[in-house]
Amino acid sequence: MDETTSDLAARLLEAQVAFGLRQLTDDAEFAELVEHEVTFFLTESGTIPLETVMPRELIKAVARKYTMQFPVEGAIPELVGQVAARLYRHEIHETTDLTEVMSTRRFDELASTAVELDVAQRAMGQVLASPTTADTVVEVVQHAVENRFGARTARRFAGTVEKWTRRGTAFVLDSASEDSDELLLEAVREFWHGRADQTLNGFRDTVTEADVEDVVVLIFEFWRTFRQTEYFRTLLDSGVDEVFDTYGATPVADVLEDLGITEDDLHEEALRFGPPVIARLEAEGYLSGLLRRRFAPFYESPEYLAAVAAQ
């Protein structure tokens, strides 16, 4: 590259960097840039079907990486535990009543709906009809007899205790099965109404900070093994397939619209995050350097030299 060409390259690079800085740091020009790019994306790129832009096999590969391969050891569980502990200790629990989080009326509506769900009624019916339920009651009563009267007496009357416990349990469960949903609903409502005027801090008597830590550990231990199963991988792939079977042939812009993301939303978020981040980069002296690194290679490239030589 001769001196004239090199000098032209330096002047063009400086002009391009200055132009880029002005586009990004001037509020009016940045807003215009955002509007232009968002509109172009939605009217041009947004017409391309989703599966053309993002092939489903690539999405499956990404999903597998971050659900099945991404490490959950080290800082992640520790950070989650720290966040959970901080939320648990937050002083807002001491000043917030349960009804401020959910009104009694809303709770009653949700409880009624949940109890009336077919799955809830089926589950309750299966629990009441299961032989395991009766076995559990018998075992509890036998332990109670042993603790009250001693092991020798308990063994002596074990058969009688079991016989009458099973009869009584069968009678109670048969009677309860007819109104199980109402009984459950009433129990839940009674528990709620009994605590509705208390602050959330009162629940710390039931759930301690150690309990929260134990739950976090259990969740991570479960997730670590569950995500490696063929069962999980099959469900994950099936979920991705369902998304692409539904939206694969749909233009990207229409997918965003169906998800409730409008053109105004894209403008708003770009203008929310863009200016403060860019301003900080510029204040620290990073922005001009970033633009220079991005543009400078062109002015040293064979394409630039060929274009100048053609003049």
C-alpha positions in Angstrom: 0.0 0.0 0.0 1.6 3.3 -1.1 1.6 6.5 1.0 -1.4 8.1 -0.8 -3.5 4.9 -0.4 -2.5 4.5 3.2 -3.4 8.2 4.0 -6.8 7.8 2.3 -7.4 4.7 4.4 -6.5 6.5 7.6 -8.8 9.4 6.8 -11.7 7.1 5.8 -11.3 5.0 8.9 -11.5 8.1 11.1 -14.5 9.4 9.2 -16.3 6.0 9.6 -15.5 5.8 13.3 -16.8 9.3 13.8 -19.9 8.5 11.9 -20.5 5.4 13.9 -20.0 7.2 17.2 -22.5 9.9 16.2 -25.1 7.3 15.2 -24.8 5.5 18.5 -24.3 8.4 20.9 -26.7 11.1 19.5 -30.1 10.4 21.0 -32.0 11.4 17.8 -29.8 9.5 15.5 -29.8 6.4 17.7 -33.6 6.5 17.9 -33.8 6.8 14.1 -31.3 3.9 13.7 -33.4 1.7 16.0 -36.6 2.5 14.2 -35.0 1.7 10.8 -33.4 -1.5 11.9 -36.5 -2.8 13.7 -38.8 -1.9 10.8 -36.4 -3.5 8.4 -36.2 -6.7 10.4 -40.0 -7.0 10.7 -40.7 -6.1 7.0 -37.8 -7.9 5.4 -36.2 -10.5 7.6 -39.4 -11.0 9.5 -41.0 -12.5 6.4 -38.7 -15.5 6.5 -40.2 -18.7 8.1 -38.9 -19.5 11.6 -37.5 -22.9 10.5 -35.5 -21.3 7.7 -33.9 -18.8 10.1 -33.4 -21.4 12.9 -33.4 -25.0 11.8 -35.0 -27.2 14.4 -32.0 -29.6 14.7 -29.7 -26.6 15.7 -32.3 -25.5 18.3 -32.4 -29.1 19.7 -28.6 -29.0 19.9 -28.6 -25.7 21.8 -31.4 -26.9 24.1 -29.5 -30.2 24.9 -26.4 -28.2 25.6 -27.9 -25.9 28.1 -30.2 -28.4 29.8 -28.2 -31.6 29.6 -24.5 -30.6 29.3 -24.2 -27.1 30.9 -22.6 -27.6 34.3 -24.8 -27.0 37.4 -21.9 -27.4 39.8 -19.7 -24.7 41.4 -21.0 -21.2 41.6 -24.5 -21.8 40.2 -26.0 -23.8 43.1 -24.1 -21.6 45.6 -25.5 -18.5 44.0 -29.0 -19.8 43.9 -28.7 -20.8 47.6 -27.5 -17.3 48.5 -30.4 -15.7 46.6 -32.9 -18.0 48.3 -31.4 -17.3 51.7 -31.5 -13.5 51.1 -35.1 -13.6 50.0 -36.0 -15.7 53.0 -34.3 -13.2 55.4 -35.8 -10.1 53.7 -37.5 -7.8 56.2 -40.5 -7.3 53.9 -41.9 -10.6 55.3 -42.3 -8.9 58.6 -44.5 -6.1 57.3 -46.5 -7.9 54.6 -49.8 -9.7 55.4 -50.8 -12.8 53.6 -53.8 -11.1 52.2 -51.6 -8.4 50.6 -50.0 -11.2 48.5 -53.4 -12.8 47.7 -56.8 -11.7 48.8 -59.0 -14.1 50.6 -61.5 -13.9 47.8 -58.9 -14.8 45.2 -57.6 -17.7 47.3 -61.1 -19.1 47.8 -61.7 -18.9 44.0 -58.3 -20.7 43.2 -58.8 -23.3 45.9 -62.3 -24.1 44.6 -61.1 -24.4 41.1 -58.1 -26.6 42.1 -60.2 -29.0 44.1 -62.8 -29.3 41.4 -60.2 -30.2 38.7 -60.7 -33.7 37.4 -57.1 -34.5 38.2 -57.4 -33.5 41.8 -60.6 -35.5 42.3 -59.0 -38.6 40.6 -55.9 -38.3 42.7 -58.0 -38.0 45.9 -60.1 -41.0 44.9 -57.0 -43.1 44.2 -55.5 -42.1 47.6 -58.7 -43.0 49.5 -59.1 -46.3 47.6 -55.5 -47.4 47.8 -54.7 -50.3 50.1 -51.5 -48.4 51.0 -53.5 -45.8 52.8 -55.1 -48.3 55.1 -51.7 -50.0 55.6 -50.3 -46.7 56.7 -53.1 -46.0 59.1 -52.6 -49.5 60.6 -48.9 -49.0 61.0 -49.4 -45.6 62.7 -52.0 -47.0 65.2 -49.7 -50.0 66.0 -46.8 -47.7 66.7 -49.0 -45.6 68.9 -50.1 -48.7 70.9 -46.5 -49.8 71.2 -45.4 -46.4 72.5 -48.3 -46.2 74.9 -48.4 -49.7 76.3 -45.0 -51.2 75.4 -43.8 -53.6 72.7 -45.0 -56.7 74.6 -48.6 -55.6 74.8 -48.5 -54.3 71.3 -47.4 -57.7 70.0 -50.0 -59.5 72.0 -52.9 -57.4 70.6 -51.4 -56.8 67.2 -54.0 -58.8 65.3 -56.9 -57.2 67.1 -55.5 -53.7 66.6 -55.0 -54.4 62.9 -58.5 -55.9 62.5 -60.4 -53.0 64.1 -58.1 -50.3 62.6 -58.7 -51.6 59.1 -62.5 -51.8 59.7 -62.5 -48.3 61.1 -60.3 -47.0 58.4 -62.4 -48.6 55.7 -65.5 -47.0 57.2 -64.0 -43.6 57.4 -62.5 -43.6 53.9 -65.7 -44.9 52.4 -67.6 -42.1 54.1 -65.0 -39.5 53.2 -64.8 -40.6 49.5 -68.3 -39.2 48.9 -67.4 -35.7 50.0 -63.6 -35.8 49.7 -63.4 -32.7 47.5 -65.5 -30.7 50.0 -63.6 -31.9 53.0 -60.3 -31.0 51.3 -61.5 -27.6 50.3 -62.8 -26.9 53.7 -59.5 -27.9 55.3 -57.5 -25.7 53.0 -59.9 -22.8 53.5 -59.7 -23.2 57.3 -55.9 -23.2 57.2 -55.9 -20.0 55.0 -58.5 -18.1 57.0 -56.7 -19.0 60.2 -53.5 -17.2 59.0 -54.9 -14.6 56.6 -54.3 -11.8 59.1 -50.8 -12.8 59.9 -47.6 -11.5 58.2 -45.6 -13.8 56.0 -43.0 -13.9 58.7 -45.3 -16.3 60.6 -44.6 -19.0 58.1 -40.9 -19.1 59.2 -42.2 -21.2 62.1 -43.0 -23.9 59.5 -40.2 -23.3 56.9 -36.8 -22.5 58.3 -33.8 -21.1 56.4 -32.2 -24.6 56.7 -35.3 -26.1 55.0 -34.9 -23.7 52.1 -31.2 -24.6 51.8 -32.1 -28.4 51.8 -34.7 -27.9 49.1 -32.2 -26.1 46.9 -29.7 -28.9 47.3 -32.4 -31.5 46.6 -33.6 -29.8 43.5 -30.0 -29.6 42.1 -29.3 -33.2 43.0 -32.4 -34.3 41.3 -31.8 -32.1 38.2 -28.2 -33.3 37.9 -29.4 -36.9 37.3 -32.8 -36.4 35.8 -31.5 -34.3 32.9 -29.2 -37.2 31.8 -32.0 -39.6 31.3 -33.3 -40.7 27.9 -36.8 -39.8 29.2 -35.8 -36.2 29.6 -34.1 -36.0 26.3 -37.1 -37.5 24.5 -39.4 -35.0 26.1 -37.1 -32.1 25.3 -36.8 -33.0 21.7 -40.6 -33.5 21.5 -41.1 -30.1 23.0 -38.9 -28.5 20.3 -40.7 -30.5 17.6 -44.0 -29.2 18.8 -42.9 -25.6 18.6 -41.5 -26.1 15.1 -44.6 -28.1 13.9 -46.7 -25.2 15.1 -44.5 -22.2 14.0 -41.9 -23.7 11.7 -43.5 -22.3 8.5 -44.6 -19.1 10.1 -42.7 -15.9 9.4 -40.6 -14.7 12.3 -42.5 -11.4 12.6 -45.8 -13.4 13.0 -44.2 -15.6 15.6 -43.2 -12.6 17.7 -46.7 -11.1 17.3 -48.3 -14.4 18.5 -45.9 -14.3 21.5 -47.2 -10.8 22.3 -44.0 -9.0 21.2 -44.9 -6.0 19.0 -42.8 -3.6 17.0 -43.3 -1.0 19.7 -41.9 -3.4 22.3 -38.7 -3.9 20.3 -38.3 -0.1 19.9 -39.0 0.5 23.6 -36.5 -2.1 24.9 -33.8 -1.0 22.4 -34.2 2.6 23.6 -34.3 1.5 27.2 -31.1 -0.5 27.2 -29.1 1.0 24.3 -28.4 4.6 25.4 -27.2 3.9 29.0 -25.0 0.9 27.9 -23.5 2.8 24.9 -23.0 6.0 27.0 -21.0 3.9 29.6 -18.9 2.3 26.9 -18.2 5.7 25.4 -17.3 7.2 28.8 -14.8 4.4 29.5 -13.3 4.9 26.1 -14.3 1.4 24.8 -16.8 2.4 22.1 -14.4 4.2 19.7 -11.9 1.4 20.1 -14.6 -1.2 19.4 -15.6 0.6 16.2 -12.0 1.1 15.1 -11.2 -2.6 15.6 -14.3 -3.5 13.6 -13.6 -1.2 10.7 -9.8 -1.1 10.5 -9.2 -4.5 8.9 -11.2 -3.4 5.8 -8.8 -0.6 5.0 -5.9 -3.1 5.1 -7.8 -5.7 3.0 -7.3 -6.7 -0.7 -10.9 -5.6 -1.3 -10.0 -2.0 -0.2 -6.8 -2.0 -2.3 -8.7 -3.3 -5.3 -11.4 -0.6 -5.0 -8.8 2.2 -4.7 -6.8 0.8 -7.6 -9.8 0.8 -9.8 -10.2 4.6 -9.5 
